[in-house]
Amino acid sequence: MPPPPAALQSSLCFSSYKPSPSLLSQEPQNLSPPKPKSLHKNTLYSTTHTNLSHQFKEKILCLEIMGVDSGKALSLNPSLHRASLHSIQAIITFLQSKGIHQKDLARIFGMCPKILTSDIKTDLNPVFNFLYLDLKVPEHDYRKVINKCPRLLVSSVRDQLKPALFYLKRLGFKDLKALAYQDAILLVSSVEQTLIPKLDYLMGLGFSRSEVVGMILRCPGLFTFSVENNFKPKFEYFVGEMGGSLEGLKMFPQYFAFSLEKRIKPRNMECVERGVEVPLSVMLKSTDEEFRELIMGTDKH
């Protein structure tokens, strides 16, 4: 007796279920479970595409069941067209063996559909070896690190992860735990195209190299901010409108982490209107309630 639709849907992605050749030779309408609602509008799945094989439709269904936008995934990773359902199942099984939960897969594959066509031996396994051997991440914490930065799984250990780690260590990043659990995004950032140019830009503002390195170690997020959309407008406002100094930013580099329009400008304007001076860190880090009490209390004096 054939399995009910729900059981078949689960088996397509999350078990070792393999349709026999005789089953695959049957008419698609006798085998396929009802299409999820999200697939009715999916042109890739539409029955009007008569050239689509049943196996390909199963692959699309597998992605949709996991919560992955199949159209987007196929667009971002064309190689997925040629990937077999068996190879996708193997990757899912491998990730689950490393502690990744089924509920994590939609976000992970949605962000990095290239994972679905990765080679387990040459692409994925080396990443977990890197986490264990180079970053000292215990196996039971793989899930935490991967969920924090799924891009680790599509990064070459030899060409990206190890060079980035080497560069960051040279700068002074000594806390491997912080790199793994909080700042893994730095490990997937290009040294030549991202990290070095941002360090050089900050030096171009007037800071010495040692000062910039100190700022980055205190606020690693500086390496993730856009020069055009973050550094330039915020620095111009800080110097031009707030009359700030380089020393102020050196002491509080987290300034660049706050929204210019929603936090920096409104609070600075209120301080100016009331004629009060508040330390930069206090002005930005305090909650709305704390800031209001601070302004009112200063105003009374």
Protein Blocks (a to p, Z undefined) as FASTA:
>chain_A
ZZdfklmmmmmmmccbdcdfklmmpcfklmpccddfklmmmmklomklmmbcfklmmmmm
mmmmnopafklmmmmmmmlmmpcfklmmmmmmmmmmnopafklmmmmmmmmmmlmmccfk
lmmmmmmmmmmmmnopafklmmmmmmmmmmlmmccfklmmmmmmmmmmmnopablmlmmm
mmmmmmmpcfklmmmmmmmmmmmnopafklmmmmmmmmmmlmmpcfklmmmmmmmmmmmm
nopafklmmmmmmlmmpcfklmmmmmmmmmmmnopacdfklmmmpcfklmmmmmmmmmmZ
Z
